[in-house]
């Protein structure tokens, strides 16, 4: 019985991985709503596997490695494939006409740097209660939201801007910028002020921009983290 209980968190992690695989298929086919749904399932399973491991006292080296591999697919490869598809829908500048087929491969900077981020997280003892660099789930949420913003404001984003965004967020994944955890341990306003502020901003963004508001919310998250770093104090 104990052996079965021990593998419950790993089973939940595998559900995260399965949802991530479905998200990859949806991304390649331009099924953006399906990507959102699969990403939501991945995020829920990613939360539940850790919670179940704590409740059941079922931590294991296998679970730790499996969690990173699942996150790599769900929050690394899937958003990379989504951006790859986005590149394919955009007009290319005339001077890039001879290289247009190669430009979408820039999207794979996302899974590459996501892998580096996850590997760094696994060996970094500083990231027990907060993060150093943008977490991969937040990065994936940003690019899903960006896809919907690009649909809504099609003329506002070109190849240059998308490439700049990909490079910037790839850097944020492995940066040394402290990022507060999105998990709430103290439910009081004083104990989780930053998380509550972000939640309020996020709900406002979703109301204004729909699913595209996810990208704006993650951008606010990054700005809040940068403000904390520059001010030298927590929000």
Legacy VTK file of the C-alpha trace (Angstrom):
# vtk DataFile Version 3.0
C-alpha trace
ASCII
DATASET POLYDATA
POINTS 235 float
0.000 0.000 0.000
2.829 2.357 0.888
4.396 1.770 -2.528
1.160 2.824 -4.242
0.828 5.946 -2.088
4.446 6.859 -2.799
3.757 7.036 -6.535
0.542 9.099 -6.379
2.459 12.407 -6.832
4.362 10.874 -9.762
1.069 9.836 -11.351
-0.202 13.407 -11.063
3.056 14.656 -12.601
2.482 12.288 -15.523
-0.936 13.899 -16.024
0.880 17.248 -16.228
3.132 15.744 -18.901
0.183 14.283 -20.813
-1.616 17.643 -20.818
1.637 19.239 -21.996
1.829 16.815 -24.930
-1.739 17.697 -25.906
-0.798 21.373 -25.646
2.071 20.797 -28.094
-0.265 19.196 -30.634
-2.776 22.023 -30.221
-0.036 24.653 -30.630
1.221 23.137 -33.885
-2.329 23.184 -35.247
-3.016 26.765 -34.173
-5.741 25.676 -31.743
-5.065 28.462 -29.261
-8.126 27.873 -27.074
-7.081 24.239 -26.675
-3.569 25.369 -25.715
-5.060 27.518 -22.942
-7.145 24.609 -21.660
-4.237 22.155 -21.711
-1.927 24.685 -20.065
-4.516 25.212 -17.316
-4.649 21.465 -16.680
-0.845 21.284 -16.637
-0.669 24.122 -14.111
-3.268 22.462 -11.865
-1.466 19.114 -11.989
1.868 20.861 -11.390
0.396 22.376 -8.221
-1.285 19.157 -7.084
1.772 16.921 -7.454
3.769 19.074 -5.052
0.865 19.387 -2.628
0.205 15.640 -2.651
3.905 14.917 -2.103
3.834 17.124 1.000
0.580 15.684 2.349
1.618 12.074 1.750
5.274 12.632 2.664
6.109 11.030 -0.666
9.126 13.013 -1.821
11.590 11.126 -4.000
14.514 11.884 -6.353
12.450 10.296 -9.134
9.582 12.687 -8.471
11.881 15.701 -8.560
13.381 14.742 -11.920
10.028 13.717 -13.384
8.511 17.049 -12.349
11.218 18.959 -14.219
10.827 16.808 -17.331
7.051 17.318 -17.313
7.474 21.076 -16.846
9.948 21.129 -19.717
7.256 19.812 -22.073
4.257 21.681 -20.632
5.895 25.044 -19.952
8.931 24.932 -22.254
8.273 23.024 -25.461
4.549 23.834 -25.725
4.959 27.650 -25.644
7.920 27.286 -28.012
5.737 25.459 -30.527
3.007 28.050 -30.044
5.408 30.875 -30.910
6.742 28.785 -33.827
3.183 28.693 -35.190
2.768 32.432 -34.553
5.864 33.181 -36.639
4.323 31.182 -39.479
1.255 33.429 -39.509
3.225 36.682 -39.737
4.398 38.469 -42.900
8.172 38.497 -43.240
10.198 41.587 -44.234
11.358 41.589 -47.856
15.042 41.424 -46.904
14.331 38.172 -45.016
12.523 36.522 -47.912
15.408 34.151 -48.582
15.585 33.118 -44.927
11.894 33.233 -44.005
11.710 29.488 -43.394
14.413 29.732 -40.715
13.030 32.669 -38.711
10.367 30.610 -36.856
13.150 28.465 -35.371
13.935 31.405 -33.084
10.899 30.242 -31.106
12.925 27.301 -29.840
14.987 29.639 -27.702
12.039 29.287 -25.319
12.385 25.529 -24.655
16.190 25.780 -24.650
16.238 28.458 -21.956
13.375 26.755 -20.124
15.556 23.645 -19.854
18.408 25.765 -18.500
15.997 27.406 -16.043
14.700 24.072 -14.745
18.188 22.592 -14.436
19.336 25.695 -12.571
16.335 25.479 -10.242
17.118 21.855 -9.377
20.614 22.669 -8.108
19.955 26.126 -6.610
19.357 26.072 -2.841
18.298 29.735 -2.888
14.962 28.973 -4.547
13.096 27.277 -1.716
10.568 30.012 -0.872
11.032 32.362 -3.854
12.482 32.261 -7.361
15.608 33.521 -9.082
14.570 34.271 -12.644
11.144 33.940 -14.247
9.464 30.576 -13.464
8.701 28.452 -16.530
4.913 28.321 -15.864
4.785 32.133 -15.762
6.762 32.285 -19.009
4.359 29.844 -20.680
1.344 31.833 -19.457
2.880 34.993 -20.918
3.279 33.551 -24.409
-0.212 32.040 -24.423
-1.601 35.458 -23.513
0.623 37.090 -26.132
-0.848 34.850 -28.832
-4.332 36.148 -28.030
-3.126 39.754 -27.914
-1.594 39.281 -31.354
-4.913 37.999 -32.676
-6.712 40.992 -31.188
-4.118 43.590 -32.246
-2.771 41.899 -35.359
-1.029 44.973 -36.778
0.654 45.950 -33.500
3.209 43.103 -33.384
5.669 42.360 -36.184
8.486 39.850 -36.571
11.035 42.197 -35.018
8.915 42.802 -31.931
8.097 39.116 -31.466
11.779 38.201 -31.762
12.732 40.862 -29.220
10.094 39.501 -26.827
11.340 35.925 -27.274
14.932 36.982 -26.547
13.915 39.118 -23.549
11.833 36.421 -21.888
14.446 33.759 -22.623
16.900 35.950 -20.725
14.430 36.454 -17.860
14.211 32.680 -17.410
17.896 32.397 -16.489
18.407 35.866 -15.023
19.432 36.545 -11.427
16.348 38.689 -10.801
14.581 37.654 -7.553
10.910 36.861 -8.207
8.414 36.423 -5.391
6.584 33.104 -5.249
2.983 33.017 -6.452
2.106 30.489 -3.746
0.440 32.015 -0.679
1.539 30.668 2.712
0.193 33.500 4.870
-3.313 34.543 3.799
-3.226 37.917 5.557
-2.830 41.090 3.459
0.475 41.883 5.166
1.847 38.388 4.625
0.873 38.121 0.957
0.508 41.718 -0.189
2.451 41.255 -3.436
0.421 38.179 -4.392
-2.889 39.934 -3.681
-1.816 43.013 -5.630
-0.855 40.833 -8.582
-4.190 38.996 -8.375
-6.104 42.293 -8.473
-4.053 43.531 -11.447
-4.515 40.175 -13.206
-8.295 40.193 -12.828
-8.393 43.744 -14.190
-6.209 42.738 -17.172
-8.403 39.717 -17.912
-11.498 41.928 -17.797
-9.973 44.416 -20.261
-8.056 42.114 -22.629
-9.649 38.691 -22.156
-7.179 35.796 -22.278
-4.623 38.232 -23.699
-4.611 39.829 -20.259
-2.507 36.885 -19.066
0.486 38.354 -20.900
-0.077 41.782 -19.351
-0.427 40.200 -15.899
2.908 38.374 -16.217
4.537 41.585 -17.441
3.220 43.307 -14.296
4.658 40.421 -12.246
8.095 41.034 -13.768
7.826 44.807 -13.188
6.823 44.237 -9.548
9.826 41.953 -9.057
12.159 44.527 -10.633
10.692 47.230 -8.378
11.319 45.068 -5.316
14.917 44.521 -6.417
15.600 48.208 -7.101
13.832 49.416 -3.962
15.473 46.765 -1.826
12.190 46.035 -0.070
9.182 43.770 -0.469
5.913 45.188 -1.783
LINES 1 236
235 0 1 2 3 4 5 6 7 8 9 10 11 12 13 14 15 16 17 18 19 20 21 22 23 24 25 26 27 28 29 30 31 32 33 34 35 36 37 38 39 40 41 42 43 44 45 46 47 48 49 50 51 52 53 54 55 56 57 58 59 60 61 62 63 64 65 66 67 68 69 70 71 72 73 74 75 76 77 78 79 80 81 82 83 84 85 86 87 88 89 90 91 92 93 94 95 96 97 98 99 100 101 102 103 104 105 106 107 108 109 110 111 112 113 114 115 116 117 118 119 120 121 122 123 124 125 126 127 128 129 130 131 132 133 134 135 136 137 138 139 140 141 142 143 144 145 146 147 148 149 150 151 152 153 154 155 156 157 158 159 160 161 162 163 164 165 166 167 168 169 170 171 172 173 174 175 176 177 178 179 180 181 182 183 184 185 186 187 188 189 190 191 192 193 194 195 196 197 198 199 200 201 202 203 204 205 206 207 208 209 210 211 212 213 214 215 216 217 218 219 220 221 222 223 224 225 226 227 228 229 230 231 232 233 234
